[in-house]
Amino acid sequence: MNKHTVTFPGGLTFTVTAGTTLKEIMNDAGINFDFPCGGRGRCGKCKVLLTAGAGEPTAEDRKALSAEELAQGIRLACMTKVQSDLQVEFLSEKNVSHQILLSGLDRTAKVEPHLVKRYVEVDKATVEDMRTDWQRIKDGLAAQGSDSKADTARITVIRDVPDLLRSARHKITAVIHNNEIRGLEPGNTTEKLLGMAFDIGTTSIAGYLMDLYTGKELAVTSTLNPQTQFGADVISRITHVNTDPDGLKDLHRVVTDAVNTLLGEAVAQAGVTRQDVYAVSVVGNTCMHHLFVGINPRDVALAPYVPVIAEPLEINPRELRLEINPAGKVFVLPNIAGFVGADTVGVLLATELDKSEEIKLVVDIGTNGEMALGNKNRILACSTAAGPAFEGAQITCGMRGASGAIDHVNFASGVDYSVIGDVEPLGICGSALLDTVAGLLKTGLIDPRGRFRKPEEVTNPAGRKLTDRLISYNDSPAFLLAGGEAGSRPIVVTQKDIRELQLAKGAIASGIRILIRNYGLEVEDITEVLLAGAFGNYLNPHSACAIGLIPPELEDRIKMVGNAAGAGCKLALLSTGEYRRAAVAARNVEFIELGSDPAFTNTFANAMLFPDME
Ligand code: FES
């Protein structure tokens, strides 16, 4: 038997025996393609373009296709038997195999959505064919290939069958997840299959509307987490749950309302509808995870800090009141521990720590700092309460990284700074606080314990030029960073602010040291430090190392990876393979409870000190 080569989009190539049909090749290869009449040459819907090797059209081709289409090389895939080498192009983007591209991360993944849509022209019942309606739907789907097979459905779907078949003249689209027909729609709706990934943070929520065929991002929306009305941090929200009989309901309702609002904004931006959205993926810390799905997070805050559930959850949208297509599904990523949640799993997925040959350290810095260290053989993770200093909160002139915030400070010659939005400075954000303290250390204006030196104690020549900026502010020693001229508000860094930063950086640095020690490594064994999260993306790596937040030996190995939790959430939405990997990675991570490490108190006390820069 002669063999021929058939090449599909993306370079996917198969060598097959002459006479094999394109439908057989595509079904065997698991290529997502509709054969609405089951490949009998009747519906004329399985068109492909043969850019090389198109032979004589079949009788079915001639009946279904125009003369112009035939001349271009368009043929019915179910009727095309391979008789020479063929080059196949798809006419619809949904059939093309796509890669997911993530900015800031050198990686791609294949788009493989959780749900598939199949257009099918269902056989009509006759005296000779008395199969049930349901059986004819299932048979029509099964004829399209192995990934279209479905056996089960909720009764609500089956109840709609008689009316739907009649009104849609037996032309319907099935929405399938695993083995289940989750919905039946009239006509051919296969062109639209969208999903939305949500990163639910304690402070803010970000949503990404994605095309589940192409992996393209169609819209991005975000909002403050409205749960802040019940408390700024995780603990105060858990207290609300514990003290108010409606507490859990309140917190669950406001977060799902916010997700529905973001969904509405995103579909409006993209010019689509909520009904086009069939999948939602969610990451968040363990408390946010529990509150989103409506589980009481009480025990997350009590020793030994155990989550109610760590496995991935697949939930019907109606059970969460999510306003997407009811045939859709919500995929919630797994947790690792009470304070290492699904957001960290998203970070692991995006950074591929679980596949790495080399030892890497991943640090996601926020109000809580989550850290993971390891490679494909072993990963240790921990969490630490860094407090709000990195986000500019509880700092005398602190503010979020918004317009008017000083975001970077340079002590190379005098004191230079940049302001977000290029406007008059209103305050400083976390990255500028880091830069300032690094500069104060370098110039000897503060000592390694974080104490402001008196002007007469400063011996560093660069520092001596700045002693006029050492002022008293509300009876506390402070450094005048900007303003202070007649009528303008001084922007200062006070002794208390430095203490706040020491607590925050001590928490992260001690977590890193304990992970390294428990792993049995030396700092030099770490080949890369991946900084995730909004703050991690803005900070100056040199300043982070200068104050000892990250071990100074690793300064040239730091890489910013942006919102890796959100990126991981998108991956889990777009790719079933990545979603499954998330579950395995979460199960295999070894969690280290820092509070129970005997060396923690000493390590933390030491980590609060600054490196001696002089
Ligand atoms: S003509 Fe219907 S599947 Fe090919």
Residues whose N, C-alpha, C, O or C-beta is under 5 A from the ligand:
A	BS01	FES	F35 P36 C37 G38 G39 R40 G41 R42 C43 G44 K45 C46 L76 C78
